[in-house]
């Protein structure tokens, strides 16, 4: 690395929601693997304060930090803060979703393809949401992770059907050791109902008994992952981690952006649905090269960053 080249300064604005933090961290990590960067995490909150900051051209959260080249944010609550920070300190803004504000206010938007955005502005479509996972680990064929979500605004909950799918999965594959975990949305009585089946090759660990990084560690050790289909962020993490990904069927309320994304993954043969006959085994395999954070970082460098005059010096390495 040329020591005379200054680093690319990244401000990562966070609303401290784990899902949003995972998205922006994935992109920042991918950029750091390619460029000489320094990143700074800046927690933000509130709706009125960023408006006042923009109007007054003051944004105290950026005080005493190096001036940003990139201001990255995921989550609606970061958007006004990004615009205020840019007005005061400069830099290029990167929003990691379809914003509720006009796209033309931002320099770049990374928008999941299932949102079907067809408007104006500089944007790049992504396959789902980004994450910081890497395709690394032992991926033992005799080990599998099951991740259970819960009812959501897009999907209903059918406990008996889900319990039956898990029991059949374990009985179809007696040589595989399954580790199951839940989420905050999982009904409280789910684990006790599951334990009543007495499945010898299944261990259930409630999400409250897991810590930071636990899921990533389990995915790195496991060949496969079975995930309730409404848990899309987990689906994309497992794909990125190079697991064979199976979907546990959940009743969709009506077609929506989440179900569209899942159906596209199935059509692209990146994931497969559970079925009681075991036909899923015919197409159950890891997807190669599903690393959206890396793809987005490469696109940004080749198609966007090199055309931004204020960022060209940092790319001259």
C-alpha positions in Angstrom: 0.0 0.0 0.0 1.3 3.4 -0.9 1.8 5.2 2.4 1.4 8.6 0.7 -2.2 7.8 -0.3 -4.7 9.0 2.3 -7.3 6.5 3.5 -10.9 6.6 2.4 -12.8 8.0 5.4 -16.1 6.2 6.0 -18.7 7.4 8.4 -21.1 4.6 9.2 -24.3 6.0 10.7 -26.2 3.4 12.8 -29.7 3.4 14.4 -28.3 0.5 16.5 -30.8 -2.0 15.1 -28.9 -5.3 14.6 -30.3 -6.0 11.1 -29.4 -2.5 9.9 -26.0 -2.6 11.5 -25.3 -6.0 9.8 -26.1 -4.5 6.4 -23.9 -1.5 6.6 -21.1 -3.4 8.3 -21.1 -5.9 5.5 -20.5 -3.1 2.9 -17.8 -1.4 5.0 -15.9 -4.7 5.5 -16.1 -5.4 1.8 -14.7 -1.9 1.0 -11.9 -2.4 3.5 -10.9 -5.6 1.8 -10.3 -3.7 -1.4 -9.3 -0.1 -0.4 -7.2 1.6 2.2 -10.0 2.8 4.5 -10.7 4.1 8.0 -14.3 3.8 9.3 -16.0 5.5 12.2 -19.3 4.3 13.7 -21.7 7.1 14.6 -24.9 6.2 16.5 -27.9 8.4 15.6 -31.4 8.8 16.8 -34.4 11.2 16.8 -36.4 12.7 13.9 -36.4 16.5 14.7 -32.7 16.9 15.6 -31.4 16.1 12.1 -33.8 18.5 10.6 -32.6 21.3 12.9 -29.0 20.3 12.1 -29.6 20.5 8.4 -31.3 23.9 8.7 -28.5 25.3 11.0 -25.7 23.6 9.1 -24.4 22.1 12.3 -24.1 18.4 13.0 -22.3 17.9 16.4 -21.9 14.1 16.0 -19.2 14.6 13.4 -17.1 17.0 15.4 -13.5 16.1 15.8 -13.7 13.3 13.2 -11.8 13.3 9.9 -13.9 14.6 7.1 -15.9 11.8 5.4 -15.5 10.6 1.9 -18.4 8.2 2.3 -21.4 8.5 4.6 -23.2 5.1 4.8 -26.4 4.3 6.6 -29.1 1.6 6.8 -32.5 2.3 8.3 -34.9 5.2 7.8 -33.8 7.0 10.9 -30.3 7.4 9.5 -31.4 9.2 6.3 -32.0 12.8 7.6 -28.8 12.5 9.6 -26.9 11.5 6.5 -28.1 14.6 4.7 -27.3 16.8 7.6 -23.8 15.4 7.9 -23.2 15.8 4.2 -24.3 19.4 4.2 -21.9 20.2 7.1 -18.9 18.0 6.3 -19.2 16.9 2.6 -18.7 13.4 1.3 -20.9 11.0 -0.7 -24.0 9.4 0.8 -24.8 5.7 0.4 -28.2 4.5 1.5 -28.7 0.8 1.9 -32.4 0.5 1.1 -35.1 2.3 -0.8 -35.4 5.5 1.2 -38.6 7.2 2.1 -37.1 10.4 0.9 -36.5 11.1 -2.8 -33.5 9.1 -4.2 -32.1 12.2 -5.9 -31.2 13.5 -2.4 -28.6 10.7 -2.0 -25.5 9.9 -4.1 -26.1 6.2 -4.3 -28.9 3.8 -3.0 -28.4 0.0 -2.7 -32.0 -1.3 -3.2 -33.1 -5.0 -2.9 -34.4 -6.3 -6.2 -37.6 -7.5 -4.5 -38.6 -3.9 -3.9 -39.2 -3.5 -7.6 -37.9 0.1 -7.7 -38.2 1.6 -11.1 -37.7 5.3 -10.4 -35.0 7.8 -11.0 -31.7 8.3 -9.2 -28.4 6.5 -8.9 -29.1 3.0 -7.5 -27.8 -0.5 -7.6 -30.1 -3.5 -7.2 -29.0 -6.1 -4.7 -30.1 -9.7 -4.2 -31.6 -9.3 -0.7 -29.9 -7.5 2.1 -26.1 -7.3 2.7 -24.4 -8.8 5.7 -20.8 -9.2 7.0 -20.6 -13.0 6.8 -17.9 -14.8 4.8 -17.9 -18.2 3.0 -15.5 -19.7 5.5 -15.4 -22.6 8.0 -15.4 -26.4 8.1 -19.0 -26.9 7.0 -19.3 -30.4 8.3 -21.8 -32.5 6.4 -23.2 -34.1 9.5 -24.1 -30.8 11.1 -27.0 -28.5 10.3 -28.5 -25.3 11.8 -32.2 -24.7 12.1 -33.3 -21.1 12.6 -36.9 -20.3 13.6 -38.5 -16.9 13.2 -42.1 -16.2 14.0 -45.3 -14.4 13.0 -44.7 -11.1 11.0 -46.6 -8.6 9.0 -46.0 -10.7 5.9 -46.4 -14.2 7.3 -48.7 -16.0 9.7 -47.6 -18.6 12.2 -48.6 -22.3 11.9 -46.9 -24.0 14.9 -48.2 -27.6 14.3 -47.1 -27.5 10.6 -43.7 -26.2 11.5 -43.2 -28.8 14.3 -44.2 -31.5 11.8 -41.7 -30.2 9.2 -38.8 -30.2 11.7 -39.7 -33.7 13.0 -39.8 -35.1 9.5 -36.5 -33.4 8.6 -34.8 -35.0 11.5 -36.2 -38.4 10.8 -35.4 -38.1 7.1 -31.7 -37.5 8.0 -30.8 -39.5 11.1 -27.0 -39.1 10.5 -27.2 -35.3 10.7 -27.0 -33.5 14.0 -29.4 -30.6 14.0 -29.0 -27.5 16.2 -32.1 -25.3 16.4 -32.4 -21.8 17.7 -35.3 -19.4 17.9 -35.7 -15.6 17.7 -37.5 -12.9 19.6 -40.6 -13.5 17.4 -40.9 -17.2 18.2 -43.8 -18.1 20.4 -42.8 -18.9 24.0 -44.2 -22.4 24.0 -42.4 -23.5 20.8 -39.4 -25.2 22.3 -41.4 -27.2 24.9 -43.7 -28.4 22.1 -40.7 -29.4 20.0 -39.0 -31.3 22.9 -42.1 -33.4 23.3 -41.2 -35.1 20.0 -38.0 -36.6 21.6 -35.9 -36.2 18.5 -32.5 -37.7 19.3 -30.5 -35.8 16.7 -31.9 -32.4 17.6 -30.6 -29.9 20.2 -32.7 -26.8 20.8 -31.0 -23.6 22.1 -33.2 -20.6 22.7 -32.0 -17.3 21.3 -31.7 -15.9 24.8 -28.9 -18.5 25.4 -26.9 -17.4 22.4 -24.4 -14.6 22.3 -23.0 -12.2 19.7 -21.5 -14.1 16.8 -23.1 -17.4 17.7 -25.1 -17.8 14.5 -22.1 -16.9 12.3 -20.1 -19.5 14.2 -22.7 -22.2 13.7 -23.1 -21.4 10.0 -19.4 -21.7 9.5 -19.4 -25.2 11.1 -22.6 -26.5 9.4 -23.0 -27.7 5.9 -26.7 -26.7 5.8 -29.2 -24.3 7.3 -33.0 -24.7 7.5 -34.8 -21.4 8.0 -38.4 -20.4 8.3 -39.0 -18.5 5.1 -40.1 -15.2 6.6 -36.6 -14.8 8.2 -35.1 -13.4 5.0 -32.0 -11.8 6.6 -31.1 -15.2 8.0 -31.6 -16.8 4.6 -29.2 -14.3 2.9 -26.7 -14.7 5.7 -26.7 -18.5 5.3 -26.3 -18.1 1.5 -23.4 -15.8 2.0 -21.8 -18.2 4.5 -21.9 -20.9 1.7 -24.5 -23.2 3.4 -27.0 -25.3 1.6 -30.2 -23.4 2.4 -33.6 -25.0 3.0 -36.8 -23.2 3.7 -39.3 -24.3 6.3 -42.7 -23.4 4.9 -44.7 -20.6 6.5 -48.2 -19.4 5.4 -47.8 -16.1 3.5 -50.6 -13.6 4.1 -50.4 -12.2 0.6 -47.8 -11.6 -2.0 -45.3 -9.0 -0.8 -41.7 -7.9 -1.3 -40.5 -10.6 1.1 -42.3 -13.4 -0.6 -41.2 -12.1 -4.0 -37.6 -12.3 -2.9 -38.0 -15.8 -1.6 -39.7 -17.0 -4.7 -36.9 -15.6 -6.8 -34.3 -17.4 -4.8 -36.2 -20.6 -5.4 -36.5 -19.9 -9.1 -32.7 -19.3 -9.3 -32.2 -22.6 -7.5 -30.3 -20.9 -4.6 -32.6 -22.3 -1.9 -35.1 -25.2 -1.8 -38.3 -25.8 0.1 -38.9 -28.6 2.5 -41.4 -31.3 1.4 -42.6 -34.3 3.2 -41.5 -36.7 0.4 -37.9 -35.7 0.7 -37.6 -34.4 -2.9 -35.7 -31.4 -1.5 -32.6 -33.6 -1.4 -32.3 -33.6 -5.2 -31.5 -29.9 -5.3 -30.1 -29.3 -1.8 -26.6 -27.8 -2.2 -24.6 -24.7 -1.3 -24.7 -21.7 -3.7 -21.3 -20.7 -4.9 -20.3 -17.0 -5.0 -23.3 -15.5 -3.2 -21.3 -12.6 -1.8 -23.5 -9.5 -2.3 -21.4 -7.2 -0.2 -18.3 -8.0 -2.3 -20.3 -7.5 -5.5 -21.6 -4.2 -4.4 -18.2 -3.0 -3.3 -16.7 -4.0 -6.6 -19.4 -2.1 -8.5 -19.0 1.0 -6.4 -15.2 1.0 -7.0 -15.4 0.4 -10.8 -18.6 2.2 -11.8 -19.0 5.0 -9.3 -16.1 5.8 -7.0 -13.6 6.2 -9.8 -15.9 8.8 -11.4 -16.3 10.9 -8.2 -13.5 13.5 -8.4 -13.3 14.0 -4.6 -12.6 10.3 -4.1 -10.1 9.6 -6.9 -6.9 10.2 -4.8 -7.8 7.5 -2.4 -8.2 5.0 -5.2 -4.7 5.7 -6.7 -3.0 2.7 -5.1 
